[in-house]
Amino acid sequence: MNKYNNIKRILRNQIDKGVKSLWTFDEEKKEFNYLYKRFDDKLKIYTPQQLIDKLEEKVKENDSRN
């Protein structure tokens, strides 16, 4: 089973459509936040491409641990 399929589909769709968006990823809670007008200084902000890259990195890390 490929992890994060749904969020990656959303991100790729935004990239394909040229949507200007920002995301945060709370690694402890494994939660994604699409930023509208709310910003949180505690969480790193990602573009869709950056978040896809981060998720791919996380999948590889998890796979190497198993």
CHARMM-style PDB file with segment names, atoms N, HN, CA, C and O in Angstrom:
ATOM      1  N   MET     1       0.845  -1.191   0.000  1.00  0.00      PROA
ATOM      2  CA  MET     1       0.000   0.000   0.000  1.00  0.00      PROA
ATOM      3  C   MET     1       0.885   1.247   0.000  1.00  0.00      PROA
ATOM      4  O   MET     1       1.793   1.374   0.822  1.00  0.00      PROA
ATOM      5  N   ASN     2       0.622   2.131  -0.894  1.00  0.00      PROA
ATOM      6  HN  ASN     2      -0.116   2.029  -1.561  1.00  0.00      PROA
ATOM      7  CA  ASN     2       1.392   3.362  -0.993  1.00  0.00      PROA
ATOM      8  C   ASN     2       0.835   4.379   0.001  1.00  0.00      PROA
ATOM      9  O   ASN     2      -0.364   4.654   0.009  1.00  0.00      PROA
ATOM     10  N   LYS     3       1.694   4.923   0.822  1.00  0.00      PROA
ATOM     11  HN  LYS     3       2.669   4.699   0.816  1.00  0.00      PROA
ATOM     12  CA  LYS     3       1.263   5.869   1.845  1.00  0.00      PROA
ATOM     13  C   LYS     3       1.048   7.257   1.261  1.00  0.00      PROA
ATOM     14  O   LYS     3       1.685   7.646   0.282  1.00  0.00      PROA
ATOM     15  N   TYR     4       0.144   7.986   1.880  1.00  0.00      PROA
ATOM     16  HN  TYR     4      -0.373   7.670   2.676  1.00  0.00      PROA
ATOM     17  CA  TYR     4      -0.141   9.379   1.527  1.00  0.00      PROA
ATOM     18  C   TYR     4      -0.728   9.540   0.123  1.00  0.00      PROA
ATOM     19  O   TYR     4      -0.589  10.609  -0.472  1.00  0.00      PROA
ATOM     20  N   ASN     5      -1.370   8.527  -0.413  1.00  0.00      PROA
ATOM     21  HN  ASN     5      -1.484   7.659   0.071  1.00  0.00      PROA
ATOM     22  CA  ASN     5      -1.909   8.613  -1.781  1.00  0.00      PROA
ATOM     23  C   ASN     5      -2.862   9.783  -1.963  1.00  0.00      PROA
ATOM     24  O   ASN     5      -2.755  10.515  -2.947  1.00  0.00      PROA
ATOM     25  N   ASN     6      -3.788   9.973  -1.037  1.00  0.00      PROA
ATOM     26  HN  ASN     6      -3.875   9.379  -0.238  1.00  0.00      PROA
ATOM     27  CA  ASN     6      -4.804  11.009  -1.202  1.00  0.00      PROA
ATOM     28  C   ASN     6      -4.183  12.403  -1.210  1.00  0.00      PROA
ATOM     29  O   ASN     6      -4.478  13.210  -2.092  1.00  0.00      PROA
ATOM     30  N   ILE     7      -3.325  12.690  -0.234  1.00  0.00      PROA
ATOM     31  HN  ILE     7      -3.085  12.035   0.483  1.00  0.00      PROA
ATOM     32  CA  ILE     7      -2.725  14.017  -0.167  1.00  0.00      PROA
ATOM     33  C   ILE     7      -1.816  14.260  -1.371  1.00  0.00      PROA
ATOM     34  O   ILE     7      -1.769  15.377  -1.885  1.00  0.00      PROA
ATOM     35  N   LYS     8      -1.100  13.245  -1.824  1.00  0.00      PROA
ATOM     36  HN  LYS     8      -1.138  12.337  -1.406  1.00  0.00      PROA
ATOM     37  CA  LYS     8      -0.246  13.412  -2.992  1.00  0.00      PROA
ATOM     38  C   LYS     8      -1.074  13.683  -4.247  1.00  0.00      PROA
ATOM     39  O   LYS     8      -0.649  14.450  -5.111  1.00  0.00      PROA
ATOM     40  N   ARG     9      -2.241  13.066  -4.358  1.00  0.00      PROA
ATOM     41  HN  ARG     9      -2.586  12.442  -3.657  1.00  0.00      PROA
ATOM     42  CA  ARG     9      -3.131  13.312  -5.486  1.00  0.00      PROA
ATOM     43  C   ARG     9      -3.600  14.768  -5.466  1.00  0.00      PROA
ATOM     44  O   ARG     9      -3.617  15.432  -6.503  1.00  0.00      PROA
ATOM     45  N   ILE    10      -3.977  15.257  -4.297  1.00  0.00      PROA
ATOM     46  HN  ILE    10      -3.964  14.718  -3.455  1.00  0.00      PROA
ATOM     47  CA  ILE    10      -4.409  16.647  -4.155  1.00  0.00      PROA
ATOM     48  C   ILE    10      -3.276  17.596  -4.534  1.00  0.00      PROA
ATOM     49  O   ILE    10      -3.495  18.561  -5.266  1.00  0.00      PROA
ATOM     50  N   LEU    11      -2.076  17.332  -4.045  1.00  0.00      PROA
ATOM     51  HN  LEU    11      -1.898  16.548  -3.450  1.00  0.00      PROA
ATOM     52  CA  LEU    11      -0.930  18.200  -4.320  1.00  0.00      PROA
ATOM     53  C   LEU    11      -0.583  18.207  -5.809  1.00  0.00      PROA
ATOM     54  O   LEU    11      -0.336  19.266  -6.386  1.00  0.00      PROA
ATOM     55  N   ARG    12      -0.565  17.026  -6.429  1.00  0.00      PROA
ATOM     56  HN  ARG    12      -0.766  16.166  -5.961  1.00  0.00      PROA
ATOM     57  CA  ARG    12      -0.256  16.959  -7.863  1.00  0.00      PROA
ATOM     58  C   ARG    12      -1.304  17.700  -8.684  1.00  0.00      PROA
ATOM     59  O   ARG    12      -0.976  18.361  -9.669  1.00  0.00      PROA
ATOM     60  N   ASN    13      -2.567  17.586  -8.277  1.00  0.00      PROA
ATOM     61  HN  ASN    13      -2.834  17.049  -7.477  1.00  0.00      PROA
ATOM     62  CA  ASN    13      -3.640  18.304  -8.961  1.00  0.00      PROA
ATOM     63  C   ASN    13      -3.416  19.812  -8.861  1.00  0.00      PROA
ATOM     64  O   ASN    13      -3.612  20.537  -9.836  1.00  0.00      PROA
ATOM     65  N   GLN    14      -3.008  20.278  -7.688  1.00  0.00      PROA
ATOM     66  HN  GLN    14      -2.849  19.688  -6.896  1.00  0.00      PROA
ATOM     67  CA  GLN    14      -2.731  21.707  -7.528  1.00  0.00      PROA
ATOM     68  C   GLN    14      -1.555  22.135  -8.405  1.00  0.00      PROA
ATOM     69  O   GLN    14      -1.590  23.202  -9.018  1.00  0.00      PROA
ATOM     70  N   ILE    15      -0.530  21.316  -8.462  1.00  0.00      PROA
ATOM     71  HN  ILE    15      -0.502  20.449  -7.964  1.00  0.00      PROA
ATOM     72  CA  ILE    15       0.634  21.625  -9.301  1.00  0.00      PROA
ATOM     73  C   ILE    15       0.218  21.691 -10.764  1.00  0.00      PROA
ATOM     74  O   ILE    15       0.564  22.637 -11.471  1.00  0.00      PROA
ATOM     75  N   ASP    16      -0.531  20.678 -11.218  1.00  0.00      PROA
ATOM     76  HN  ASP    16      -0.812  19.910 -10.644  1.00  0.00      PROA
ATOM     77  CA  ASP    16      -0.971  20.630 -12.618  1.00  0.00      PROA
ATOM     78  C   ASP    16      -1.820  21.833 -12.995  1.00  0.00      PROA
ATOM     79  O   ASP    16      -1.737  22.328 -14.119  1.00  0.00      PROA
ATOM     80  N   LYS    17      -2.636  22.305 -12.061  1.00  0.00      PROA
ATOM     81  HN  LYS    17      -2.703  21.903 -11.147  1.00  0.00      PROA
ATOM     82  CA  LYS    17      -3.530  23.436 -12.332  1.00  0.00      PROA
ATOM     83  C   LYS    17      -2.894  24.789 -12.029  1.00  0.00      PROA
ATOM     84  O   LYS    17      -3.510  25.834 -12.238  1.00  0.00      PROA
ATOM     85  N   GLY    18      -1.656  24.760 -11.536  1.00  0.00      PROA
ATOM     86  HN  GLY    18      -1.155  23.910 -11.367  1.00  0.00      PROA
ATOM     87  CA  GLY    18      -0.959  26.001 -11.241  1.00  0.00      PROA
ATOM     88  C   GLY    18      -1.517  26.751 -10.040  1.00  0.00      PROA
ATOM     89  O   GLY    18      -1.392  27.972  -9.951  1.00  0.00      PROA
ATOM     90  N   VAL    19      -2.131  26.020  -9.118  1.00  0.00      PROA
ATOM     91  HN  VAL    19      -2.232  25.028  -9.190  1.00  0.00      PROA
ATOM     92  CA  VAL    19      -2.703  26.646  -7.923  1.00  0.00      PROA
ATOM     93  C   VAL    19      -1.565  27.142  -7.035  1.00  0.00      PROA
ATOM     94  O   VAL    19      -0.641  26.395  -6.714  1.00  0.00      PROA
ATOM     95  N   LYS    20      -1.645  28.391  -6.651  1.00  0.00      PROA
ATOM     96  HN  LYS    20      -2.396  28.997  -6.911  1.00  0.00      PROA
ATOM     97  CA  LYS    20      -0.669  28.966  -5.728  1.00  0.00      PROA
ATOM     98  C   LYS    20      -1.152  28.684  -4.315  1.00  0.00      PROA
ATOM     99  O   LYS    20      -2.071  29.339  -3.824  1.00  0.00      PROA
ATOM    100  N   SER    21      -0.541  27.722  -3.670  1.00  0.00      PROA
ATOM    101  HN  SER    21       0.205  27.189  -4.069  1.00  0.00      PROA
ATOM    102  CA  SER    21      -0.988  27.328  -2.344  1.00  0.00      PROA
ATOM    103  C   SER    21       0.205  27.034  -1.456  1.00  0.00      PROA
ATOM    104  O   SER    21       1.316  26.806  -1.934  1.00  0.00      PROA
ATOM    105  N   LEU    22      -0.042  27.043  -0.178  1.00  0.00      PROA
ATOM    106  HN  LEU    22      -0.945  27.229   0.210  1.00  0.00      PROA
ATOM    107  CA  LEU    22       0.968  26.701   0.819  1.00  0.00      PROA
ATOM    108  C   LEU    22       0.381  25.684   1.780  1.00  0.00      PROA
ATOM    109  O   LEU    22      -0.816  25.694   2.066  1.00  0.00      PROA
ATOM    110  N   TRP    23       1.242  24.807   2.272  1.00  0.00      PROA
ATOM    111  HN  TRP    23       2.214  24.799   2.040  1.00  0.00      PROA
ATOM    112  CA  TRP    23       0.830  23.739   3.176  1.00  0.00      PROA
ATOM    113  C   TRP    23       1.768  23.676   4.367  1.00  0.00      PROA
ATOM    114  O   TRP    23       2.923  24.094   4.290  1.00  0.00      PROA
ATOM    115  N   THR    24       1.253  23.144   5.476  1.00  0.00      PROA
ATOM    116  HN  THR    24       0.315  22.805   5.539  1.00  0.00      PROA
ATOM    117  CA  THR    24       2.115  22.762   6.594  1.00  0.00      PROA
ATOM    118  C   THR    24       1.933  21.264   6.809  1.00  0.00      PROA
ATOM    119  O   THR    24       0.903  20.694   6.447  1.00  0.00      PROA
ATOM    120  N   PHE    25       2.942  20.637   7.400  1.00  0.00      PROA
ATOM    121  HN  PHE    25       3.778  21.100   7.693  1.00  0.00      PROA
ATOM    122  CA  PHE    25       2.894  19.210   7.724  1.00  0.00      PROA
ATOM    123  C   PHE    25       3.388  19.052   9.147  1.00  0.00      PROA
ATOM    124  O   PHE    25       4.569  19.262   9.423  1.00  0.00      PROA
ATOM    125  N   ASP    26       2.497  18.684  10.053  1.00  0.00      PROA
ATOM    126  HN  ASP    26       1.538  18.513   9.829  1.00  0.00      PROA
ATOM    127  CA  ASP    26       2.851  18.430  11.441  1.00  0.00      PROA
ATOM    128  C   ASP    26       3.296  16.977  11.535  1.00  0.00      PROA
ATOM    129  O   ASP    26       2.468  16.067  11.527  1.00  0.00      PROA
ATOM    130  N   GLU    27       4.599  16.763  11.625  1.00  0.00      PROA
ATOM    131  HN  GLU    27       5.272  17.502  11.631  1.00  0.00      PROA
ATOM    132  CA  GLU    27       5.142  15.406  11.586  1.00  0.00      PROA
ATOM    133  C   GLU    27       4.763  14.593  12.812  1.00  0.00      PROA
ATOM    134  O   GLU    27       4.635  13.372  12.719  1.00  0.00      PROA
ATOM    135  N   GLU    28       4.581  15.231  13.949  1.00  0.00      PROA
ATOM    136  HN  GLU    28       4.685  16.222  14.025  1.00  0.00      PROA
ATOM    137  CA  GLU    28       4.196  14.508  15.160  1.00  0.00      PROA
ATOM    138  C   GLU    28       2.768  13.981  15.059  1.00  0.00      PROA
ATOM    139  O   GLU    28       2.503  12.822  15.381  1.00  0.00      PROA
ATOM    140  N   LYS    29       1.863  14.826  14.617  1.00  0.00      PROA
ATOM    141  HN  LYS    29       2.078  15.767  14.356  1.00  0.00      PROA
ATOM    142  CA  LYS    29       0.452  14.448  14.526  1.00  0.00      PROA
ATOM    143  C   LYS    29       0.092  13.832  13.179  1.00  0.00      PROA
ATOM    144  O   LYS    29      -1.007  13.306  13.006  1.00  0.00      PROA
ATOM    145  N   LYS    30       1.030  13.898  12.215  1.00  0.00      PROA
ATOM    146  HN  LYS    30       1.923  14.325  12.355  1.00  0.00      PROA
ATOM    147  CA  LYS    30       0.795  13.402  10.851  1.00  0.00      PROA
ATOM    148  C   LYS    30      -0.413  14.106  10.234  1.00  0.00      PROA
ATOM    149  O   LYS    30      -1.262  13.471   9.608  1.00  0.00      PROA
ATOM    150  N   GLU    31      -0.478  15.424  10.418  1.00  0.00      PROA
ATOM    151  HN  GLU    31       0.212  15.940  10.926  1.00  0.00      PROA
ATOM    152  CA  GLU    31      -1.571  16.229   9.896  1.00  0.00      PROA
ATOM    153  C   GLU    31      -1.069  17.219   8.852  1.00  0.00      PROA
ATOM    154  O   GLU    31       0.012  17.793   8.988  1.00  0.00      PROA
ATOM    155  N   PHE    32      -1.866  17.409   7.813  1.00  0.00      PROA
ATOM    156  HN  PHE    32      -2.744  16.943   7.702  1.00  0.00      PROA
ATOM    157  CA  PHE    32      -1.577  18.365   6.760  1.00  0.00      PROA
ATOM    158  C   PHE    32      -2.543  19.523   6.899  1.00  0.00      PROA
ATOM    159  O   PHE    32      -3.718  19.329   7.212  1.00  0.00      PROA
ATOM    160  N   ASN    33      -2.048  20.722   6.667  1.00  0.00      PROA
ATOM    161  HN  ASN    33      -1.094  20.879   6.413  1.00  0.00      PROA
ATOM    162  CA  ASN    33      -2.902  21.902   6.733  1.00  0.00      PROA
ATOM    163  C   ASN    33      -2.693  22.739   5.486  1.00  0.00      PROA
ATOM    164  O   ASN    33      -1.580  23.160   5.172  1.00  0.00      PROA
ATOM    165  N   TYR    34      -3.778  22.964   4.794  1.00  0.00      PROA
ATOM    166  HN  TYR    34      -4.682  22.622   5.050  1.00  0.00      PROA
ATOM    167  CA  TYR    34      -3.781  23.855   3.635  1.00  0.00      PROA
ATOM    168  C   TYR    34      -3.996  25.254   4.174  1.00  0.00      PROA
ATOM    169  O   TYR    34      -4.997  25.516   4.841  1.00  0.00      PROA
ATOM    170  N   LEU    35      -3.067  26.157   3.891  1.00  0.00      PROA
ATOM    171  HN  LEU    35      -2.254  25.944   3.349  1.00  0.00      PROA
ATOM    172  CA  LEU    35      -3.127  27.497   4.464  1.00  0.00      PROA
ATOM    173  C   LEU    35      -4.003  28.417   3.641  1.00  0.00      PROA
ATOM    174  O   LEU    35      -3.825  28.569   2.433  1.00  0.00      PROA
ATOM    175  N   TYR    36      -4.924  29.005   4.308  1.00  0.00      PROA
ATOM    176  HN  TYR    36      -5.069  28.881   5.290  1.00  0.00      PROA
ATOM    177  CA  TYR    36      -5.755  30.044   3.700  1.00  0.00      PROA
ATOM    178  C   TYR    36      -5.234  31.364   4.230  1.00  0.00      PROA
ATOM    179  O   TYR    36      -4.440  32.032   3.568  1.00  0.00      PROA
ATOM    180  N   LYS    37      -5.675  31.744   5.418  1.00  0.00      PROA
ATOM    181  HN  LYS    37      -6.320  31.201   5.956  1.00  0.00      PROA
ATOM    182  CA  LYS    37      -5.203  32.971   6.038  1.00  0.00      PROA
ATOM    183  C   LYS    37      -4.607  32.706   7.406  1.00  0.00      PROA
ATOM    184  O   LYS    37      -4.192  33.639   8.093  1.00  0.00      PROA
ATOM    185  N   ARG    38      -4.559  31.458   7.808  1.00  0.00      PROA
ATOM    186  HN  ARG    38      -4.896  30.699   7.250  1.00  0.00      PROA
ATOM    187  CA  ARG    38      -4.084  31.107   9.143  1.00  0.00      PROA
ATOM    188  C   ARG    38      -2.658  30.575   9.049  1.00  0.00      PROA
ATOM    189  O   ARG    38      -2.392  29.624   8.313  1.00  0.00      PROA
ATOM    190  N   PHE    39      -1.763  31.177   9.779  1.00  0.00      PROA
ATOM    191  HN  PHE    39      -1.979  31.949  10.376  1.00  0.00      PROA
ATOM    192  CA  PHE    39      -0.379  30.739   9.795  1.00  0.00      PROA
ATOM    193  C   PHE    39       0.016  30.385  11.211  1.00  0.00      PROA
ATOM    194  O   PHE    39      -0.461  30.998  12.166  1.00  0.00      PROA
ATOM    195  N   ASP    40       0.874  29.409  11.351  1.00  0.00      PROA
ATOM    196  HN  ASP    40       1.262  28.911  10.575  1.00  0.00      PROA
ATOM    197  CA  ASP    40       1.341  28.952  12.654  1.00  0.00      PROA
ATOM    198  C   ASP    40       2.862  28.946  12.607  1.00  0.00      PROA
ATOM    199  O   ASP    40       3.453  28.219  11.808  1.00  0.00      PROA
ATOM    200  N   ASP    41       3.493  29.736  13.440  1.00  0.00      PROA
ATOM    201  HN  ASP    41       3.013  30.327  14.089  1.00  0.00      PROA
ATOM    202  CA  ASP    41       4.953  29.845  13.429  1.00  0.00      PROA
ATOM    203  C   ASP    41       5.657  28.542  13.797  1.00  0.00      PROA
ATOM    204  O   ASP    41       6.855  28.403  13.552  1.00  0.00      PROA
ATOM    205  N   LYS    42       4.944  27.601  14.371  1.00  0.00      PROA
ATOM    206  HN  LYS    42       3.971  27.714  14.569  1.00  0.00      PROA
ATOM    207  CA  LYS    42       5.560  26.344  14.802  1.00  0.00      PROA
ATOM    208  C   LYS    42       5.728  25.346  13.652  1.00  0.00      PROA
ATOM    209  O   LYS    42       6.541  24.426  13.744  1.00  0.00      PROA
ATOM    210  N   LEU    43       4.976  25.521  12.589  1.00  0.00      PROA
ATOM    211  HN  LEU    43       4.315  26.269  12.515  1.00  0.00      PROA
ATOM    212  CA  LEU    43       4.986  24.546  11.508  1.00  0.00      PROA
ATOM    213  C   LEU    43       5.652  25.117  10.264  1.00  0.00      PROA
ATOM    214  O   LEU    43       5.447  26.279   9.913  1.00  0.00      PROA
ATOM    215  N   LYS    44       6.447  24.289   9.605  1.00  0.00      PROA
ATOM    216  HN  LYS    44       6.614  23.345   9.890  1.00  0.00      PROA
ATOM    217  CA  LYS    44       7.088  24.688   8.360  1.00  0.00      PROA
ATOM    218  C   LYS    44       6.045  24.762   7.252  1.00  0.00      PROA
ATOM    219  O   LYS    44       5.134  23.936   7.197  1.00  0.00      PROA
ATOM    220  N   ILE    45       6.177  25.747   6.372  1.00  0.00      PROA
ATOM    221  HN  ILE    45       6.917  26.418   6.416  1.00  0.00      PROA
ATOM    222  CA  ILE    45       5.261  25.926   5.254  1.00  0.00      PROA
ATOM    223  C   ILE    45       5.873  25.286   4.011  1.00  0.00      PROA
ATOM    224  O   ILE    45       7.053  25.482   3.720  1.00  0.00      PROA
ATOM    225  N   TYR    46       5.055  24.513   3.274  1.00  0.00      PROA
ATOM    226  HN  TYR    46       4.096  24.354   3.510  1.00  0.00      PROA
ATOM    227  CA  TYR    46       5.493  23.805   2.079  1.00  0.00      PROA
ATOM    228  C   TYR    46       4.664  24.223   0.872  1.00  0.00      PROA
ATOM    229  O   TYR    46       3.467  24.482   0.994  1.00  0.00      PROA
ATOM    230  N   THR    47       5.301  24.289  -0.289  1.00  0.00      PROA
ATOM    231  HN  THR    47       6.274  24.079  -0.388  1.00  0.00      PROA
ATOM    232  CA  THR    47       4.551  24.346  -1.540  1.00  0.00      PROA
ATOM    233  C   THR    47       4.094  22.916  -1.827  1.00  0.00      PROA
ATOM    234  O   THR    47       4.600  21.982  -1.204  1.00  0.00      PROA
ATOM    235  N   PRO    48       3.143  22.716  -2.759  1.00  0.00      PROA
ATOM    236  CA  PRO    48       2.734  21.343  -3.075  1.00  0.00      PROA
ATOM    237  C   PRO    48       3.909  20.452  -3.483  1.00  0.00      PROA
ATOM    238  O   PRO    48       3.985  19.307  -3.037  1.00  0.00      PROA
ATOM    239  N   GLN    49       4.824  20.949  -4.318  1.00  0.00      PROA
ATOM    240  HN  GLN    49       4.761  21.879  -4.681  1.00  0.00      PROA
ATOM    241  CA  GLN    49       5.956  20.129  -4.747  1.00  0.00      PROA
ATOM    242  C   GLN    49       6.878  19.793  -3.583  1.00  0.00      PROA
ATOM    243  O   GLN    49       7.350  18.662  -3.475  1.00  0.00      PROA
ATOM    244  N   GLN    50       7.134  20.751  -2.721  1.00  0.00      PROA
ATOM    245  HN  GLN    50       6.750  21.671  -2.809  1.00  0.00      PROA
ATOM    246  CA  GLN    50       7.976  20.501  -1.556  1.00  0.00      PROA
ATOM    247  C   GLN    50       7.357  19.448  -0.643  1.00  0.00      PROA
ATOM    248  O   GLN    50       8.064  18.604  -0.091  1.00  0.00      PROA
ATOM    249  N   LEU    51       6.034  19.500  -0.487  1.00  0.00      PROA
ATOM    250  HN  LEU    51       5.460  20.185  -0.936  1.00  0.00      PROA
ATOM    251  CA  LEU    51       5.382  18.538   0.388  1.00  0.00      PROA
ATOM    252  C   LEU    51       5.386  17.143  -0.226  1.00  0.00      PROA
ATOM    253  O   LEU    51       5.564  16.160   0.493  1.00  0.00      PROA
ATOM    254  N   ILE    52       5.196  17.035  -1.528  1.00  0.00      PROA
ATOM    255  HN  ILE    52       5.052  17.833  -2.112  1.00  0.00      PROA
ATOM    256  CA  ILE    52       5.314  15.724  -2.178  1.00  0.00      PROA
ATOM    257  C   ILE    52       6.712  15.168  -1.954  1.00  0.00      PROA
ATOM    258  O   ILE    52       6.862  13.998  -1.600  1.00  0.00      PROA
ATOM    259  N   ASP    53       7.742  15.994  -2.158  1.00  0.00      PROA
ATOM    260  HN  ASP    53       7.621  16.944  -2.446  1.00  0.00      PROA
ATOM    261  CA  ASP    53       9.121  15.545  -1.943  1.00  0.00      PROA
ATOM    262  C   ASP    53       9.339  15.092  -0.505  1.00  0.00      PROA
ATOM    263  O   ASP    53       9.988  14.075  -0.263  1.00  0.00      PROA
ATOM    264  N   LYS    54       8.798  15.846   0.450  1.00  0.00      PROA
ATOM    265  HN  LYS    54       8.271  16.673   0.254  1.00  0.00      PROA
ATOM    266  CA  LYS    54       8.924  15.504   1.869  1.00  0.00      PROA
ATOM    267  C   LYS    54       8.246  14.167   2.163  1.00  0.00      PROA
ATOM    268  O   LYS    54       8.797  13.337   2.887  1.00  0.00      PROA
ATOM    269  N   LEU    55       7.057  13.956   1.607  1.00  0.00      PROA
ATOM    270  HN  LEU    55       6.609  14.630   1.019  1.00  0.00      PROA
ATOM    271  CA  LEU    55       6.332  12.708   1.834  1.00  0.00      PROA
ATOM    272  C   LEU    55       7.070  11.524   1.239  1.00  0.00      PROA
ATOM    273  O   LEU    55       7.136  10.459   1.853  1.00  0.00      PROA
ATOM    274  N   GLU    56       7.624  11.701   0.047  1.00  0.00      PROA
ATOM    275  HN  GLU    56       7.570  12.566  -0.452  1.00  0.00      PROA
ATOM    276  CA  GLU    56       8.401  10.620  -0.571  1.00  0.00      PROA
ATOM    277  C   GLU    56       9.602  10.271   0.306  1.00  0.00      PROA
ATOM    278  O   GLU    56       9.937   9.098   0.471  1.00  0.00      PROA
ATOM    279  N   GLU    57      10.243  11.286   0.862  1.00  0.00      PROA
ATOM    280  HN  GLU    57       9.972  12.239   0.728  1.00  0.00      PROA
ATOM    281  CA  GLU    57      11.374  11.085   1.764  1.00  0.00      PROA
ATOM    282  C   GLU    57      10.937  10.302   3.003  1.00  0.00      PROA
ATOM    283  O   GLU    57      11.640   9.391   3.441  1.00  0.00      PROA
ATOM    284  N   LYS    58       9.777  10.654   3.570  1.00  0.00      PROA
ATOM    285  HN  LYS    58       9.206  11.394   3.214  1.00  0.00      PROA
ATOM    286  CA  LYS    58       9.256   9.966   4.754  1.00  0.00      PROA
ATOM    287  C   LYS    58       8.942   8.507   4.451  1.00  0.00      PROA
ATOM    288  O   LYS    58       9.233   7.629   5.265  1.00  0.00      PROA
ATOM    289  N   VAL    59       8.358   8.242   3.300  1.00  0.00      PROA
ATOM    290  HN  VAL    59       8.123   8.955   2.639  1.00  0.00      PROA
ATOM    291  CA  VAL    59       8.041   6.864   2.911  1.00  0.00      PROA
ATOM    292  C   VAL    59       9.328   6.056   2.825  1.00  0.00      PROA
ATOM    293  O   VAL    59       9.388   4.931   3.323  1.00  0.00      PROA
ATOM    294  N   LYS    60      10.360   6.618   2.199  1.00  0.00      PROA
ATOM    295  HN  LYS    60      10.312   7.532   1.795  1.00  0.00      PROA
ATOM    296  CA  LYS    60      11.639   5.906   2.082  1.00  0.00      PROA
ATOM    297  C   LYS    60      12.250   5.643   3.456  1.00  0.00      PROA
ATOM    298  O   LYS    60      12.780   4.560   3.703  1.00  0.00      PROA
ATOM    299  N   GLU    61      12.177   6.634   4.353  1.00  0.00      PROA
ATOM    300  HN  GLU    61      11.746   7.514   4.153  1.00  0.00      PROA
ATOM    301  CA  GLU    61      12.691   6.458   5.719  1.00  0.00      PROA
ATOM    302  C   GLU    61      11.950   5.319   6.424  1.00  0.00      PROA
ATOM    303  O   GLU    61      12.569   4.453   7.042  1.00  0.00      PROA
ATOM    304  N   ASN    62      10.627   5.333   6.323  1.00  0.00      PROA
ATOM    305  HN  ASN    62      10.124   6.037   5.821  1.00  0.00      PROA
ATOM    306  CA  ASN    62       9.834   4.292   6.981  1.00  0.00      PROA
ATOM    307  C   ASN    62      10.102   2.922   6.385  1.00  0.00      PROA
ATOM    308  O   ASN    62      10.191   1.934   7.115  1.00  0.00      PROA
ATOM    309  N   ASP    63      10.233   2.851   5.065  1.00  0.00      PROA
ATOM    310  HN  ASP    63      10.160   3.653   4.473  1.00  0.00      PROA
ATOM    311  CA  ASP    63      10.517   1.582   4.408  1.00  0.00      PROA
ATOM    312  C   ASP    63      11.874   1.031   4.809  1.00  0.00      PROA
ATOM    313  O   ASP    63      12.035  -0.182   4.944  1.00  0.00      PROA
ATOM    314  N   SER    64      12.851   1.906   5.000  1.00  0.00      PROA
ATOM    315  HN  SER    64      12.720   2.891   4.890  1.00  0.00      PROA
ATOM    316  CA  SER    64      14.197   1.439   5.369  1.00  0.00      PROA
ATOM    317  C   SER    64      14.245   0.954   6.810  1.00  0.00      PROA
ATOM    318  O   SER    64      15.130   0.177   7.165  1.00  0.00      PROA
ATOM    319  N   ARG    65      13.323   1.391   7.637  1.00  0.00      PROA
ATOM    320  HN  ARG    65      12.603   2.023   7.349  1.00  0.00      PROA
ATOM    321  CA  ARG    65      13.270   0.959   9.037  1.00  0.00      PROA
ATOM    322  C   ARG    65      12.603  -0.409   9.166  1.00  0.00      PROA
ATOM    323  O   ARG    65      12.829  -1.121  10.144  1.00  0.00      PROA
ATOM    324  N   ASN    66      11.789  -0.773   8.189  1.00  0.00      PROA
ATOM    325  HN  ASN    66      11.606  -0.194   7.394  1.00  0.00      PROA
ATOM    326  CA  ASN    66      11.037  -2.046   8.265  1.00  0.00      PROA
ATOM    327  C   ASN    66      11.747  -3.162   7.583  1.00  0.00      PROA
ATOM    328  OT1 ASN    66      11.249  -4.288   7.559  1.00  0.00      PROA
TER     329      ASN     66
END
